[in-house]
Structure formats: structure tokens, C-alpha cells
Amino acid sequence: MNATIASVWDSPKPEDSEQQTTHRFEGFFTGFIPDDPTVGSTTDYLLLTTIHNGLRIIKQVIEWLDQSNFAELRNGWEWDVIFLDRILHELVELEGPPHIKYSQEKSLVRKQIQGLVPLVKLSRLLFNKLCKFTNSQPRLISHTNLEVLEVLREATISLPYHLHDISRTFDCPRPHSTKLAHSMNALEKSFKNIKLILNQHVDSLDSTYEPDAQQACRQWSQLWISQYYLAIENFRWISDDHTMDDMTDAE
């Protein structure tokens, strides 16, 4: 067999014809075919063993890559949780002590802060759920394939930054309706994408989920979506009301 392999990989000579080159490859593959097909040979065993080992290695590499991607996704959501915690801390500092009497403008800002806090906390709740693949009940994504998780990561990656952009408008000279409206629209777009993916995911849970677990995941997802929607509407209502006040004051 070694001689057969060597004959194939020898560099072709200029005088070799196409027929001679073809014959060399035919001779190579003939080395893997026993004279009597009904009788197993050492070559058969070695070839099958090589193929089996190769497929096993490929499978291990694919599993390792998947685990690496899972870890990367988890780390991304964990960093988002840290970022959201920082936003909450900044909002608390910006709001100030509750017992102090503030000016009308500062009171408007404090109401907006109070309206934004639920959105930040609900976002943090979702990211905490997403970065705990197996030990967070109900297990929302423990049976989710990598492709769905990557799509979900893409949909959620900008959410903390939209919230941060909104929080930064509280320090801007008022009125700031244009910047605030842009950030709110971006936040709503991200939320709609997340809502669509979560609904599709929950509806497609396979049979590996127990019926009770499927129901628990569906209830958790629907509850989070409804609460987030209400929080967005509440914050928009507060901001629109205060924008009108700002425009009136500017006149």
C-alpha cells in the first residue's frame, strides 16, 4: 500500500500522458479493494478505523466550538448585567434623596428616572435569565440550539446601550425631545425583535421539554414581554407629558 500511495503523490513527469496519470490513480484506489470482496482484509479494517477516528475527532471539534460559543454568549450577557447595574447606580445618584424638595424641572427629571428604572431592571432580569443556561427556573433556553441563541444575542446586544442613551438625556439641556425620541424608537425596535424571537422559541420547544416546563417557559416569557411593554408605554407617556411642559416653558 505504501508503494501505491507513493506512486500517486510522485510529481507527474512531462512525458506522462493523461492515460498514464489516470492509471496511477486507478492503481491507488485499487489498493483499497480486496481481491475477494466477500473476505474482509486488514486494509478494510484500517480504512474503516481511520474514517471512524476522523469522524470522532471532527465531532469533538464541533462540540468544542459549540461550547466555546455558548461560553462567549454567556459572557456577553453577564457583562450586560454589569453594565445595567451601573446604569441603575447612576440613575439612583441622579435622582437624589427623596426627602429633598426640588425645582419643577428637577422634579420632571426625577419622574422620568423613576419611569426608566423598571425598564433597566426588566432588561437585567432577562439577561440574568439568558446567561444561566441550566440552573435558572424555568429553564428558558437550556434546550435551545446555538443558532437561536446567536440570533437572540444579536437582538439583545444593543438594548443596554439604548437605555444608557436615554439616561444620558436627563443631563442634557432641556428640551431634548429629538434625542430622547430617537433613543426610545431604537429601544422599542430592539424590544419588538426580542419579543418575536422569544415567542418563536417558546412555540418551538421540542419534546425534550416536559409539558409543565414548556408551560412555565411560556408563562415567564409572556409575563416578561407584557411587563416590558407596559414599562415602555409608561415611560413614553411620562416623557411625552414632560416634553409638552418643556415646550410650554420655552415659550
Contacts in CASP RR format, 6 or more apart in sequence:
PFRMAT RR
TARGET T0000
AUTHOR 0000-0000-0000
METHOD contacts of the structure
MODEL  1
MNATIASVWDSPKPEDSEQQTTHRFEGFFTGFIPDDPTVGSTTDYLLLTT
IHNGLRIIKQVIEWLDQSNFAELRNGWEWDVIFLDRILHELVELEGPPHI
KYSQEKSLVRKQIQGLVPLVKLSRLLFNKLCKFTNSQPRLISHTNLEVLE
VLREATISLPYHLHDISRTFDCPRPHSTKLAHSMNALEKSFKNIKLILNQ
HVDSLDSTYEPDAQQACRQWSQLWISQYYLAIENFRWISDDHTMDDMTDA
E
1 31 0 8 1.000
1 43 0 8 1.000
4 27 0 8 1.000
4 28 0 8 1.000
4 30 0 8 1.000
4 31 0 8 1.000
5 28 0 8 1.000
7 24 0 8 1.000
7 27 0 8 1.000
7 28 0 8 1.000
8 24 0 8 1.000
8 25 0 8 1.000
8 27 0 8 1.000
8 28 0 8 1.000
10 24 0 8 1.000
12 21 0 8 1.000
31 43 0 8 1.000
32 43 0 8 1.000
32 47 0 8 1.000
34 40 0 8 1.000
34 41 0 8 1.000
34 43 0 8 1.000
34 44 0 8 1.000
66 146 0 8 1.000
69 146 0 8 1.000
69 150 0 8 1.000
70 133 0 8 1.000
70 146 0 8 1.000
70 149 0 8 1.000
73 130 0 8 1.000
73 149 0 8 1.000
73 150 0 8 1.000
73 153 0 8 1.000
74 131 0 8 1.000
74 133 0 8 1.000
75 131 0 8 1.000
76 131 0 8 1.000
76 153 0 8 1.000
77 127 0 8 1.000
77 128 0 8 1.000
77 130 0 8 1.000
77 131 0 8 1.000
77 153 0 8 1.000
77 156 0 8 1.000
78 127 0 8 1.000
78 131 0 8 1.000
80 123 0 8 1.000
80 127 0 8 1.000
80 156 0 8 1.000
80 157 0 8 1.000
80 159 0 8 1.000
80 160 0 8 1.000
81 124 0 8 1.000
81 127 0 8 1.000
81 128 0 8 1.000
81 131 0 8 1.000
83 160 0 8 1.000
83 164 0 8 1.000
84 120 0 8 1.000
84 123 0 8 1.000
84 124 0 8 1.000
84 127 0 8 1.000
84 160 0 8 1.000
84 163 0 8 1.000
85 124 0 8 1.000
87 120 0 8 1.000
87 160 0 8 1.000
87 163 0 8 1.000
87 164 0 8 1.000
87 167 0 8 1.000
88 117 0 8 1.000
88 120 0 8 1.000
88 121 0 8 1.000
88 124 0 8 1.000
90 167 0 8 1.000
91 113 0 8 1.000
91 116 0 8 1.000
91 117 0 8 1.000
91 120 0 8 1.000
91 167 0 8 1.000
94 109 0 8 1.000
94 113 0 8 1.000
94 167 0 8 1.000
94 170 0 8 1.000
94 171 0 8 1.000
95 110 0 8 1.000
95 113 0 8 1.000
95 114 0 8 1.000
96 110 0 8 1.000
102 110 0 8 1.000
105 174 0 8 1.000
105 249 0 8 1.000
108 242 0 8 1.000
108 245 0 8 1.000
108 246 0 8 1.000
109 170 0 8 1.000
111 238 0 8 1.000
111 242 0 8 1.000
112 170 0 8 1.000
112 235 0 8 1.000
112 238 0 8 1.000
112 239 0 8 1.000
112 242 0 8 1.000
113 167 0 8 1.000
113 170 0 8 1.000
115 231 0 8 1.000
115 234 0 8 1.000
115 235 0 8 1.000
115 238 0 8 1.000
116 163 0 8 1.000
116 166 0 8 1.000
116 167 0 8 1.000
116 235 0 8 1.000
118 227 0 8 1.000
118 231 0 8 1.000
118 234 0 8 1.000
118 235 0 8 1.000
119 163 0 8 1.000
119 187 0 8 1.000
119 228 0 8 1.000
119 231 0 8 1.000
119 232 0 8 1.000
119 235 0 8 1.000
120 163 0 8 1.000
122 224 0 8 1.000
122 227 0 8 1.000
122 228 0 8 1.000
122 231 0 8 1.000
123 159 0 8 1.000
123 160 0 8 1.000
123 163 0 8 1.000
123 228 0 8 1.000
125 224 0 8 1.000
126 156 0 8 1.000
126 194 0 8 1.000
126 224 0 8 1.000
127 156 0 8 1.000
128 136 0 8 1.000
129 136 0 8 1.000
129 140 0 8 1.000
129 141 0 8 1.000
129 220 0 8 1.000
130 140 0 8 1.000
130 141 0 8 1.000
130 152 0 8 1.000
130 156 0 8 1.000
133 139 0 8 1.000
133 141 0 8 1.000
133 142 0 8 1.000
134 142 0 8 1.000
137 216 0 8 1.000
138 213 0 8 1.000
138 216 0 8 1.000
138 217 0 8 1.000
138 219 0 8 1.000
138 220 0 8 1.000
139 213 0 8 1.000
139 217 0 8 1.000
140 217 0 8 1.000
140 220 0 8 1.000
140 221 0 8 1.000
141 148 0 8 1.000
141 149 0 8 1.000
141 152 0 8 1.000
141 201 0 8 1.000
143 205 0 8 1.000
143 206 0 8 1.000
143 208 0 8 1.000
143 209 0 8 1.000
144 152 0 8 1.000
144 201 0 8 1.000
148 197 0 8 1.000
148 201 0 8 1.000
151 197 0 8 1.000
152 194 0 8 1.000
152 197 0 8 1.000
152 198 0 8 1.000
152 201 0 8 1.000
155 190 0 8 1.000
155 193 0 8 1.000
155 194 0 8 1.000
155 197 0 8 1.000
156 190 0 8 1.000
156 194 0 8 1.000
158 186 0 8 1.000
158 190 0 8 1.000
159 187 0 8 1.000
159 190 0 8 1.000
159 191 0 8 1.000
159 194 0 8 1.000
162 183 0 8 1.000
162 186 0 8 1.000
162 187 0 8 1.000
162 190 0 8 1.000
163 187 0 8 1.000
165 179 0 8 1.000
165 183 0 8 1.000
165 186 0 8 1.000
166 180 0 8 1.000
166 183 0 8 1.000
166 184 0 8 1.000
166 187 0 8 1.000
169 176 0 8 1.000
169 179 0 8 1.000
169 180 0 8 1.000
169 183 0 8 1.000
172 179 0 8 1.000
174 246 0 8 1.000
175 243 0 8 1.000
175 246 0 8 1.000
175 247 0 8 1.000
175 250 0 8 1.000
177 243 0 8 1.000
177 246 0 8 1.000
177 247 0 8 1.000
180 239 0 8 1.000
180 243 0 8 1.000
184 232 0 8 1.000
184 235 0 8 1.000
184 236 0 8 1.000
184 239 0 8 1.000
187 232 0 8 1.000
188 232 0 8 1.000
191 228 0 8 1.000
191 229 0 8 1.000
191 232 0 8 1.000
195 225 0 8 1.000
198 221 0 8 1.000
198 224 0 8 1.000
198 225 0 8 1.000
199 221 0 8 1.000
199 225 0 8 1.000
201 221 0 8 1.000
202 214 0 8 1.000
202 217 0 8 1.000
202 218 0 8 1.000
202 221 0 8 1.000
205 214 0 8 1.000
205 217 0 8 1.000
209 217 0 8 1.000
END
